Amino acid sequence: MALGGALGALARFAIGGWVTTWAGPGFPWGTFVINVSGSLLLGFLMRVLPSPAASSEARALLTVGLCGGFTTFSTFDFETLVLLQERLYGLAALYSLGSVLTCLAGVFAGMSLGTVAREGLVGRTS
């Protein structure tokens, strides 16, 4: 699990930096992209990994470790607070609500993709 957390944190650092460089510093796009993509990945893994082929250790490594190390709720909170302190209330509201709704949609989409993938995998082995 610790290995997954380390890999997730390294991926968060690399991808967050790249997205911020690409998109610019005006909006916390790095954290937004990381949290949405992490939510999508977690939803997908939660549907795909319950298969008998995945051990509980593999599930923990990928979900708790990798996804937990990759996504970052504390950074989201900090960035929202900074926007509020800078009196960018509309942007703070957009970021907060947009993040929550988009991450929920990401989990749903990931679970849907995982269901399709799992059914495809199960159908091949039967």
C-alpha positions in Angstrom: 0.0 0.0 0.0 2.9 2.4 0.8 4.3 1.8 -2.6 1.0 2.7 -4.2 0.9 5.9 -2.1 4.4 6.9 -3.1 3.7 6.3 -6.8 0.4 8.3 -6.5 2.2 11.2 -4.8 4.9 11.2 -7.5 2.3 11.2 -10.2 0.4 14.0 -8.5 3.5 16.1 -8.3 4.4 15.5 -11.9 1.0 15.8 -13.5 0.0 18.7 -11.2 3.1 20.6 -12.2 2.6 19.9 -15.9 -1.1 21.0 -15.9 -0.3 24.2 -14.0 2.5 25.0 -16.4 0.3 24.3 -19.4 -2.9 26.0 -18.1 -1.3 28.8 -16.1 -1.6 29.9 -12.4 -5.0 31.8 -12.5 -7.1 28.8 -11.5 -6.0 25.6 -9.6 -6.3 23.4 -12.7 -3.6 21.0 -11.5 -5.5 19.9 -8.4 -8.8 19.9 -10.3 -7.5 17.6 -13.1 -5.8 15.3 -10.5 -8.9 15.0 -8.4 -11.2 14.4 -11.3 -8.9 11.9 -13.0 -8.3 10.2 -9.6 -12.0 9.9 -9.1 -12.5 8.4 -12.5 -9.7 5.9 -11.8 -11.0 5.0 -8.4 -14.5 4.4 -9.8 -13.0 2.2 -12.5 -10.9 0.2 -10.1 -13.7 -0.4 -7.7 -15.7 -2.1 -10.5 -12.8 -4.0 -12.1 -10.9 -5.1 -9.0 -13.6 -7.1 -7.2 -13.0 -9.9 -9.7 -11.5 -13.1 -8.3 -8.2 -12.4 -10.2 -7.5 -9.3 -8.0 -6.2 -10.0 -4.5 -7.1 -7.8 -1.6 -3.5 -6.6 -1.5 -3.6 -5.5 -5.1 -6.9 -3.7 -4.5 -5.5 -1.9 -1.5 -2.3 -1.0 -3.4 -4.2 0.6 -6.2 -7.2 2.1 -4.5 -6.1 3.2 -1.0 -2.4 3.6 -2.0 -2.2 4.9 -5.6 -5.6 6.8 -5.7 -5.2 8.0 -2.1 -1.7 9.3 -2.8 -2.7 10.8 -6.1 -5.8 12.8 -5.2 -5.6 15.5 -2.6 -8.5 16.9 -0.7 -6.3 19.0 1.6 -4.8 20.9 -1.4 -8.3 21.5 -2.7 -9.3 23.0 0.6 -6.2 25.2 0.8 -6.7 26.5 -2.8 -10.3 27.3 -2.1 -9.4 29.2 1.0 -6.8 31.2 -0.9 -9.4 32.1 -3.5 -11.7 33.2 -0.7 -9.0 35.3 1.0 -8.3 37.0 -2.3 -12.0 37.8 -2.4 -12.5 35.8 -5.6 -15.8 34.5 -4.3 -17.3 33.5 -7.6 -14.2 31.6 -8.6 -14.0 29.9 -5.2 -17.6 28.8 -5.5 -17.1 27.6 -9.1 -14.0 25.7 -8.1 -15.6 24.1 -5.0 -18.9 23.2 -6.6 -17.3 22.3 -9.9 -14.8 20.0 -8.2 -17.3 18.1 -6.2 -19.8 17.6 -9.0 -17.1 16.8 -11.6 -15.4 14.3 -9.2 -18.7 12.6 -8.5 -19.3 12.4 -12.3 -15.8 11.0 -12.6 -16.4 8.2 -10.1 -19.7 7.4 -11.8 -18.0 7.3 -15.2 -15.2 5.2 -13.9 -17.6 2.8 -12.3 -19.6 2.6 -15.6 -16.4 2.0 -17.6 -15.3 -0.6 -15.0 -18.6 -2.4 -15.3 -18.3 -2.6 -19.0 -14.6 -3.8 -18.8 -15.4 -6.3 -16.1 -18.4 -7.7 -18.0 -16.1 -8.0 -21.0 -13.4 -9.7 -19.0 -15.8 -12.1 -17.3 -17.5 -12.9 -20.6 -14.2 -14.0 -22.2 -13.2 -16.3 -19.3 -16.6 -18.0 -19.0 
